[in-house]
Amino acid sequence: MKKKNQDISPLTAPTQDPSPASKKTRRKKQAPTPSPQASLFPATEGRRQVVVVCFGTMSISGDSLGPMVGTRLAERYNVSAFVYGTERCSVNGKNMAQWLSFIKEAHKGALFIAVDASLGTQDKVGKIIIRPDGVCPAAIKGKKERFGDVGILGVVAENKGDALMQLMSVSPLYVEKLADEVSILLKEAI
């Protein structure tokens, strides 16, 4: 069985529900210090698994926010949540249906947090938007199906004209900075 932060493909995914680190290595959690981020998500300790799904692809700079966040959560911060969508194994428009089917089946009853890049108005660029109804991954392709109990959108560029061109012209360094902010927000909240 794979650990929570390892990359799992829907084709090679375990048939059983993956579980967090074994009880032998799990540390007892200290009571968290209240922070503004802590109130973003319902309390989950002892009640629901937390699953973070980071949408995007590294091949388009503006759409790489999700995989960057996923990699930071899984590798740098080692959050106590299942993380899907990293720089090495992305959840994107080409494989999204298979991934979402696998994730929903493997984590029934979990709290799903969805992370995605977004275009917005000029005053929203660089902002992190938290939605209580998830995100619409692949909205650029006209798909309007929502995923997630909570959505985290990082507005990477202004929505003016061709959305794909806007995403392709975003500075990777800018996206990295925003990915750091989203990752820290989620680390503190989970």
PLY file of the C-alpha trace (Angstrom):
ply
format ascii 1.0
element vertex 190
property float x
property float y
property float z
element edge 189
property int vertex1
property int vertex2
end_header
0.00 0.00 0.00
1.33 3.45 -0.87
1.77 6.26 1.64
-0.45 9.30 1.50
1.96 11.62 -0.30
3.30 9.22 -2.91
2.16 9.62 -6.47
-0.59 7.12 -7.24
-1.90 6.64 -10.74
-5.52 5.59 -11.24
-4.19 2.73 -13.34
-1.86 1.45 -10.60
-3.87 2.67 -7.64
-4.38 0.32 -4.74
-7.69 -1.50 -4.61
-8.03 -0.65 -0.94
-8.50 2.79 0.51
-5.01 4.29 1.02
-4.43 5.35 4.60
-2.24 7.97 6.26
1.13 7.04 7.76
1.04 4.01 10.02
0.00 4.51 13.62
3.51 3.57 14.76
5.03 6.62 13.07
2.13 9.01 13.55
2.81 11.75 16.07
0.12 12.88 18.43
-1.15 16.27 17.30
-0.83 19.24 19.58
-3.79 21.58 19.92
-3.33 24.08 17.09
-2.75 27.73 17.77
-5.75 29.63 16.43
-4.95 31.41 13.18
-7.05 33.18 10.56
-6.54 30.24 8.17
-7.71 27.66 10.70
-11.31 28.79 10.31
-11.30 28.22 6.54
-12.17 24.53 6.75
-14.48 22.56 9.00
-12.76 20.75 11.85
-11.73 17.38 10.49
-9.72 15.72 13.26
-11.23 12.33 13.94
-14.18 12.85 11.59
-13.25 13.13 7.92
-10.20 12.48 5.81
-8.81 15.54 4.07
-8.02 15.13 0.37
-6.35 17.95 -1.57
-6.67 17.74 -5.36
-4.43 20.17 -7.24
-5.46 20.66 -10.86
-3.18 21.83 -13.68
-0.22 21.00 -15.85
3.43 21.99 -15.77
3.44 22.46 -19.56
1.51 25.77 -19.31
3.10 28.25 -16.91
-0.14 29.86 -15.73
-1.77 26.47 -15.19
1.13 25.08 -13.15
-0.15 26.56 -9.88
-1.97 23.38 -8.84
0.92 20.95 -9.39
3.33 23.35 -7.65
1.01 23.55 -4.63
0.59 19.77 -4.57
4.34 19.20 -4.63
4.93 21.70 -1.83
2.19 20.19 0.35
3.39 16.62 -0.20
7.15 17.08 -0.15
8.05 20.31 1.64
5.28 20.47 4.26
4.27 16.79 4.46
0.70 17.75 5.38
-1.56 15.23 7.06
-3.82 14.92 4.03
-3.94 12.92 0.83
-2.50 15.05 -1.98
-3.19 14.42 -5.67
-1.75 16.51 -8.48
1.97 17.22 -8.26
4.69 18.34 -10.63
5.54 14.69 -11.38
1.99 13.35 -11.58
-0.53 16.02 -12.52
-4.33 15.93 -12.55
-5.16 17.74 -15.78
-7.71 17.92 -18.59
-6.38 14.76 -20.24
-6.61 12.47 -17.20
-9.09 14.28 -14.97
-12.05 11.95 -15.45
-10.03 8.89 -14.42
-8.44 10.65 -11.46
-11.69 12.07 -10.11
-13.41 8.71 -10.43
-10.57 7.05 -8.51
-10.37 9.77 -5.84
-14.13 9.81 -5.17
-14.18 6.01 -4.84
-11.04 5.75 -2.70
-11.99 8.58 -0.32
-15.74 8.33 0.19
-16.94 10.81 2.79
-13.69 12.83 2.74
-13.41 16.60 2.77
-12.25 17.49 -0.75
-10.18 20.65 -1.15
-9.64 21.59 -4.80
-6.82 23.89 -5.93
-6.65 25.46 -9.38
-5.30 28.46 -11.28
-7.76 31.04 -12.52
-8.04 34.14 -14.65
-9.85 37.14 -13.22
-10.31 40.87 -13.30
-7.23 43.07 -13.01
-7.92 43.89 -9.35
-8.03 40.17 -8.48
-4.70 39.15 -10.09
-2.36 37.76 -7.43
-5.22 37.11 -5.01
-6.26 33.80 -3.51
-9.98 33.17 -3.67
-11.63 30.65 -1.37
-14.92 29.19 -2.58
-17.34 27.13 -0.49
-18.40 25.12 -3.56
-15.14 23.83 -5.05
-13.71 24.75 -8.45
-14.52 24.15 -12.12
-11.38 22.43 -13.37
-10.95 22.65 -17.15
-13.27 25.67 -17.28
-11.02 27.02 -20.02
-12.34 24.16 -22.20
-15.93 25.08 -21.37
-16.48 22.36 -18.76
-18.64 23.60 -15.91
-18.72 20.60 -13.55
-17.59 21.56 -10.05
-15.34 19.48 -7.83
-14.57 19.89 -4.15
-16.20 20.90 -0.91
-13.83 23.86 -0.75
-12.13 25.55 -3.68
-8.87 27.48 -3.63
-8.28 29.58 -6.73
-5.07 31.47 -7.40
-5.73 34.26 -9.88
-2.64 34.17 -12.09
-3.59 36.64 -14.86
-6.24 39.00 -16.14
-9.02 37.48 -18.21
-8.77 39.50 -21.41
-9.10 37.66 -24.68
-7.72 34.21 -25.40
-7.57 32.37 -22.06
-4.96 29.85 -23.20
-2.64 32.63 -24.40
-3.13 34.44 -21.09
-2.13 31.30 -19.15
0.86 30.65 -21.41
2.21 34.18 -20.97
2.27 34.18 -17.16
5.73 34.30 -15.57
6.65 30.97 -13.93
8.31 32.91 -11.10
5.04 34.74 -10.45
3.17 31.42 -10.30
5.80 30.00 -7.91
5.29 32.92 -5.54
1.53 32.44 -5.58
1.98 28.65 -5.13
4.07 29.34 -2.02
1.28 31.51 -0.59
-1.45 28.94 -1.32
0.69 26.12 0.11
1.32 27.98 3.35
-2.38 28.83 3.63
-3.33 25.17 3.24
-0.53 23.91 5.52
-1.78 26.17 8.30
-5.44 25.29 7.72
-5.04 21.52 7.52
0 1
1 2
2 3
3 4
4 5
5 6
6 7
7 8
8 9
9 10
10 11
11 12
12 13
13 14
14 15
15 16
16 17
17 18
18 19
19 20
20 21
21 22
22 23
23 24
24 25
25 26
26 27
27 28
28 29
29 30
30 31
31 32
32 33
33 34
34 35
35 36
36 37
37 38
38 39
39 40
40 41
41 42
42 43
43 44
44 45
45 46
46 47
47 48
48 49
49 50
50 51
51 52
52 53
53 54
54 55
55 56
56 57
57 58
58 59
59 60
60 61
61 62
62 63
63 64
64 65
65 66
66 67
67 68
68 69
69 70
70 71
71 72
72 73
73 74
74 75
75 76
76 77
77 78
78 79
79 80
80 81
81 82
82 83
83 84
84 85
85 86
86 87
87 88
88 89
89 90
90 91
91 92
92 93
93 94
94 95
95 96
96 97
97 98
98 99
99 100
100 101
101 102
102 103
103 104
104 105
105 106
106 107
107 108
108 109
109 110
110 111
111 112
112 113
113 114
114 115
115 116
116 117
117 118
118 119
119 120
120 121
121 122
122 123
123 124
124 125
125 126
126 127
127 128
128 129
129 130
130 131
131 132
132 133
133 134
134 135
135 136
136 137
137 138
138 139
139 140
140 141
141 142
142 143
143 144
144 145
145 146
146 147
147 148
148 149
149 150
150 151
151 152
152 153
153 154
154 155
155 156
156 157
157 158
158 159
159 160
160 161
161 162
162 163
163 164
164 165
165 166
166 167
167 168
168 169
169 170
170 171
171 172
172 173
173 174
174 175
175 176
176 177
177 178
178 179
179 180
180 181
181 182
182 183
183 184
184 185
185 186
186 187
187 188
188 189
